[in-house]
Amino acid sequence: MFLPRLQERLKACGLSDEEAALWLDLQSRETFARRYLRDRDGNPWRVRAYQRQSLESRALRKVHCDGRDVGKTSEIEIIACWAMVACPDTEMLIATQTENHLFPLMSRIARRFETIPEFAPSLVEMRRSPSWFLRFSNGFALWGRIAGPRGINFQGMHVHWQIVDEAQEMTETAWGELYQALNGSGRRWVYGVPNGLRNTFYRMTQMANAEQYNWPSSLNPEFTPEKDAELALLYGGRAAPGYIHRVLGQHGSPMHAVFSLDDYLQCVDPALPAREFVVQEGDAFDAPADIPHGDYYLGCDLGYARDPSEFVVYQHLPPHLVCALRVRLEGVNYARQQQIIESLDAAYDFRGIGIDCGNNGRAVAHQLMARGAAWCEKIRAIEFGATLALDPLPDGSRPRRRAKEFMTELIQRRLADRTLVLPHSPDREQQYASHTYAVNAAGQIIYEKGSDHIIDADRCAVFRHYLDTVDAPDAAPGPGIRIGAF
C-alpha cells in the first residue's frame, strides 16, 4: 500500500511515471543494479545476501577488510554507476596505488557507461590518459588515478566521494595526499585485502567511526572445498600468512614491507623504454637485435606449469644498473627456456648469468654449464636457502649470511641510493608494493609466498652483478663473499 501512495505523491510533484520509477529505483541500490546491470551470463545482477548491507550503506566512512573474490569490484562498479545518476554536480575519485589495479576496474566501469542504453547518452567526455576522467551531462565527474610517487597524482584534487581499492598497498605518503583531496563532509570508502602490514589501512580497520566489513572468500557461493584445499596448498597451509590474508581476510601476525615503494618509484624512469615480452608455449621468440655494446647481466627465476618464468636483463652503466629487458614465460618447458637463454646470450653476450636453482633452475643451469667452460664462467646457480660465507673477521671467524636476505639487501641499497634504473612496469611495481616478510621465533626473516617472480629474477641479476664487480673501484663497499655448497 505504501509504494502506490508514494508513486502518487511523486506524480503530484510533477514527475512522470518513468521519472517516478527511476526515483524509486535510486532509493535501493540493489533495485538499481538489478534494473540496469547484467552479470557475466547476461542476467539481471543479483545481490548476494552478505553484500546487501554494504551495498545499501550511506556511511561517510566505510572499510572493507576482505579475502579475494568476494565481490568488492562489483560493489564499486555499482556505486559508481549509481552515483552518476543520483549525485549530479559532484565528483568521485577511484584511487589505487598501482596501475595493475586501476586499469581493469576503470575499464569495467567505463564499459558500463558506454554500453548501457540509459547511461550512454549522458557520457559527454571520457579520457584514459594521462589519467581516467569521465564527465556526464548532469555535472557528475568520475576520476580514476593511481597514487604516483609520494601521492603526487592526488594533489590539487577536491572531490565529494573517494573510493580506494587495494588499499593495503597505499603508501603512507599517498594517504597523506589522499586525505587532503576529500571535501568536508565527503565520503571515503576503502576496500582492501590485508597483507599483515600495520599501516594506514590496518589502522582504518580499527576505526570506531567507520562501518567495518570482513568478507572471507568462503562467502562466495562458488568457493568449494576443492578451491579451499588448493589455496591452502598454494600458501603453505591454513595457518600461513597468505591464507590468513587472502582467504580469511584477516590481518594475522604483523608483517613488514620488504621494499620502500617510495624509493622504488623514485628509481622509475618514465623515459626508459619498457621492453617487455610474454612468451607462451609454442610462441616464437627472437632476441632484440642491434644491442649496444656494454656489460649485461641476466637474472632468471624459472618456473613451469602454474608458475611463470621471469628473465630480466640489466646493463651496468656505473654506478647504475639499468633494466634493459624483461621476458615472461608462461607454460614453457625447460628445454625451450634453455634455448631462450642461449638466444639472449647470443644477443647480449652476458658478463654474468644468475639462475635461481630451485628444482627447475638447477636442471637448466646444469644443462647450460655442460656446454663448455665459457658457460661455467658466466652462470651462477643460486640456492636461495643457502648461506654465503663473508670475508674473515679479525678474529679469524667467517660470518655467514642467508643468500635470499643478502640479495634482497643489495636491491634495497640500490633503491635507496637511486642506482637502480627501472622502466615503468605495472607488473613489477605491483610485486614490489606487495612483497612482505615476517620474523620467526629464531630471528630469521621469512618472506611471504606470493607473486614475486620478477623480484626473484631481479635478485639473481643484481647478485650476479655484485659477484662480478665487488672488487671493482666503482663498486659499493661491502663484504667479499663466496657461495656455500648447494
PELIN-V632836 format. One line per field, one symbol per residue. phi: phi as a letter, one per 30 degrees, with the letter a starting at -180 (. if undefined). burial: 1 if it has 9 or more other ideal C-beta (glycine too) atoms within 8 Angstrom, else 0. Layout:
phi: ???
burial: ???
This chain:
phi: .ddddddddddddjddeddddddddddbdddedddcccddcicedbddeddddddddcddbbbcbbddibjddddddddddddedcbdhbbbccbbdbdeddddddddddddddcdedcedddcabbcbdbdabbbdcjdbbcbbddiehiddcdicbccbcbcchddcddddddeddedccdeidcbcbbacdbjdccdeedddcdddcdcbbcdedddeddcedddddddddcjjdcdedddddcdicdiddbbddbddddeddcdcdddecdbbcbcejddbcdechdddlccbccbccbahdddcbcbcbcdbeccccdcabbccbicdddddddddddddddchedabcbdcdeddddddddddddldddddddbdccdddccdddddedjdcdbbdeddddddededddddicccbddbedddddddcdbbbcdddiddcdddldbddddddedddddddddbecdecddelddbbdddc
burial: 000001100110000000110111110111111101101000001011001101110010111111100111111111111111101001111111111111101101110111010011011001000011111101011111111101111100101111111111111011111100110001111111111110101111101001101111101100100011001100100001111111111111001111111111111100010011101100001010001000011111111100001111111100011111111111010101110111111011011111111001111111111000001001111101010111000000010111111111011111100111111111111111111111000000001100011111111111111111110000100000101100
